[in-house]
Amino acid sequence: MEEVLIATSFLRAIIERSFMQHALITGVLIGVLAPLVGSFVVIKRLSLIADTLSHFSLAGLSIGLFFINILGLPLGDPLYIGMVFAVIGALLIEALRSYYKNYKEISMPIVISLGTALSALFISLSGGFNTSIFNYLFGSILTVSRQFVYIIIVLTSVILVLVAAFYKQIVIISFDESYAKLLGIRVGLFQFFSTVILALIVSLSIETVGVLLVSSLMIIPVAAAMKVGKSFKSTVLIAILFSEISVLMGLWLSFIFSIPSGATIVLFNIIILLSVVISRKIIGTWLIKEKNPETMRSSLPHKKDAT
């Protein structure tokens, strides 16, 4: 009975309170975008890029807060400055990857170091940590504005259309850039737009789970889905399913216990991943025992027992 009342109150809150509606719409859409783009990121062995861009986006956020709070400039929401910095950071990563062709992986430590240094500097100049900085670090999905919801709806629509239109080319580039060039695909152009889109998704995801947890929203559902999916397309769909379950459960549990929604969403993602790993381990062990002749022979009765 108590569980029914809790579920009813949660549904009533979504129906009656606009901030809950904004949070639900934002969470559901980010739950689609993050694992969708994260699947291509994992294939390209760039799992740390989301973390790198989120830290560089934090630099933009801290600079925006400095100009708004200290200098008094009317720049609006600092999140938009963070989005610009995320795009700059993504383009800087691509430039460094082109420059260090044999050591492409060092591009991300360079960019994340620059972003962290700028963040620390301007957070200090802004008077240290405050509520705004804390929300950006750990996310505050319940405070998203109607304008932010409109932005995420438009971005989701554009990305889904682009992925549907150029799915084959994107997959080929993600798996083998050299083969894509042989097929005449304009790899550089696709790389540029995919980098910009990734940067925008990372910066918008900060509002959901925060700078410190944004990469987990993109990578963990994909990591779990990789152990279940039979093909790349099925892996993407399963990753989105896992992500949506985590978002809905995270919102529900944060509503019931008044705990941070971003952290709850990520922890539920971890729970799903562990459940997949453990269940596959148990099933794999059982199948090995079933197929092992020694196991089968030992399960047969001995002659003494038979007689």
N, C-alpha and C positions, 0 to 999 in steps of 0.2 A: 504493500500500500504506500509506504514511504517513497519507494523508488518511482511509483507512478506520479506522486505529487511533485517530486523533483523534476521529472521529465516534463510534466505539465507546466510548471513554473518556468522552465527553460524555454519551452515553445512560446509561452505567453510573453516572455521577455523579448523574444525575437519578433513577435508580431507587433507588440506595443512600443518598443523602444527603438528609435532610429539608429542609435550607436551600435546596438546588437545586430541590426540588419546590415549596417556598413561593415562590421567585423566579419559577419558570415559571408557576405559577397566577396570581400577582399580575400578571406581565407580560402574559399573555394576556388577562386580564380588563380591565386598564387599556388594553390595545390595542384593546379593543372600545369601552369607555366614552369615552375621550378623543376619538377622531375622531367618534363618534356625536354627542356634545354639541357638539364643535367645529364640526360642519357647521351647526348652528343658530346658533352664535355668529358664524360668518363671514357668514351670510345677513343677520344683524342689524347688520352692520358694527361688531362689538364684539371684534375680534381681540385687542385689548390687554387685555381684561378678565381673561384668565387670568393674565397677567403681574402685573396689579394685585393680584388676589386672592392670588397666591402670595407677593408681598412683604408683604401684610397678614397672611397666615398665618405668615410668618417672624417677624413681631412677636409673635404669640401663642407661637410656639415659643421665642423668646428670653426672653420673660417667664416662660414655664413653666420653662425651665432656670434662670432667676434664682431663682425661688421654691424649686425643688427642690435646686439645688446650693449656693446661698448661704444661703437662709433655712431649708433643711432640711425643707420641707413635703412630706408624702407625697402628691403629686398624681398619681403614676403616670407614664405616657408623656406627654411634652410635646406629642406629635403631636395628642392629643385637644384640648388647649388651642389648638393651631394651627387645628384644624377649627372650633372655636367662633369664633375670630377671623376665619376665612375667611367664615363665614356673616355675621358682623357687618359685615365689609367689603363683602360683596355687597349687603346691605340698605342700607348707607350709600351705595353707588353708585346704587341705585335711588331713594333719597330725593333725592339731589343731581340726578339726571336729571329727576325730577319738578319740582324747584325751578327749575332752569335749563332750562326747556323748549326755548328757542331755542339753547342752547349745551350740549347734553347731554354732548358729548365732554369737557368740562372736569372732569367728575366723577371720571374715572379718574386724571388727574394729581394731583388733591387727595388721593384715597385712597392712591395709591401713595407720595406724599410723606409722609403721616402714618405709613404702615406702615414705610417706610424709616427715618424718624426714630426711631420707637419701637424698631426692631430695633437700630439703631446704639447707642442709649442703653443698652438692657438687655444687649446683647452686651458692651459695655464694663463695665457693672456686674457682669457674671458672670465677668470676668477676661479678656475678649478671646476671640479665635477659639480653638476647641479641636476635637477630633475630632468631637464631636456636631454642632457648628455646620457644620463642613465637610461632613459627611454630608448634612445638610439642604440645604445649598447645591447640591450636585452629585448627590445621590441615592445610595442604597446598597440596591439591590433584593435583594442577597444576604443582607442581615441582617434581612429582614422576619420577624416572629414568626407563629406559628400563629394567634394571636388576630387579628392584622391580616388574615390570609388569610380568616378567617371573616367579618370585617367587610366586606371587599371583595366576597366572594361574595354576602352578603345585599344589599349596595347595588346590585350589578350586576343581581341578580334583580329587585329593586324597580323599578329604572330601566327595564329592558327591558319589564317588564309595563306600566309607565306609558306608555312611548313607543308600544307596540303598541296600547294602549287609546285613547290620545288623539293619535295620529299626525297625523290630518287637522287637528285644531284647532291643534296646535303648529306645523305647517307654515304654516297661514294666518296665525297671529299673527306668525311670523318674517318672512314676506314683506310683510304689510300689516296693521298693527294697526287702522287705521281701518276697513278692510273686515271685520275680525274682529268689531269692535264692532257693525257693522251687522247681522252675522249672529247677534248675541245671545250671542257667546262671552264668558265672563267673563275678559277680558284681564288684569285686575289680579291675580286669583287664580292664573292660569297663570304670570304673570310672577314672582310671589312664590315659587311652588314650583320653577320652573325656575332661579331665582336661587340658592335654597338648594341644589338638586342640583348646580349648577355649582360652587358653593363647596366642597361636599363632595368632588367629583371632583378639583378642583384641589389641595385639601389632601392627599388620599390619593395623588395622583400625585407629590407631593413625595418620598415614600418611594422612588419608582421612578427619577426623573430629576433631582430636586432643584428648589429654588426658581428657580434661574437658567435652567432648561431646560424647565420644565413647560409653558409656552405653546407651545413647538415641538412637543410631543407631541400637542397638540390641533389646531394650525393647519397644520403642514407636510403631513401626509398628506391633508388636505382640499384644500390648495392644489394638490397633485399630481393628486388625483382629479378636480378641477374641469376639468382639461384633457383628461380621458379619458371621464368619465361623460356619458351622453346625456340623463339626467334627474336630478332631485334624489335620488331613491331609489338609482339606480345609482351616483351620486357618493358617497353615504354608504357603500354596500357596498364600493366600490373603495377608499375611504379606510380603512375597517377592514382590508381585505386588505393594503394598503400598511403600515399600522401593525403588523399582526401579523408581517409579514415582517421589519420593522425590529426588533421585539422579539426574535424568535427568532434572527435573525442577530446582534443585539447581545449577547445572552446567550452565544451560541456563541463569538463572537470574543473577548469578555471572558474566557471560560473558557480559551480557547487561549492568549491572549497576556497574561493577568493585567492587563487594563486596565479602567478604570471602565466599568461596564455602562451607566449612564445616558447618559454622553457618547457611547458607541458606538452606542446605539439612536438617538439624535438625529442623529448623523453619517450613519447608514444611511438615515434619513428624508430627509436632504439629498441623498444620492446618488440615491435614487429620484426625488426632485423634479427634479434636474438631468437625469437620464436621460429623464424624461418630456418636459421642455422641449426638450432637444436632439433627441430622436427626432421630436417633432412639428414642430420647425423643419425637419428634414431632409425629412420626409414632405411638409410643406407646400410647400417649395421644389420638390420633385420634381413635385407635382401642378400647381403653377403652370406649370412648364416644359412639362408634358404638354398643358395646356390652352391655352397661349399660341400663337396662330397664327404669330407671327414665329419662334418657336422651331421650330415644325413646318416652316415654309417653309425655314428655314436648314438644316434637316437633310436636305432633298431635294437630289438631285444637280443640279449645274449642267448647262446644255446642252452645254458643252464636254466636261465629264466624261462626259456621256451618250453623246456622239459618239465 
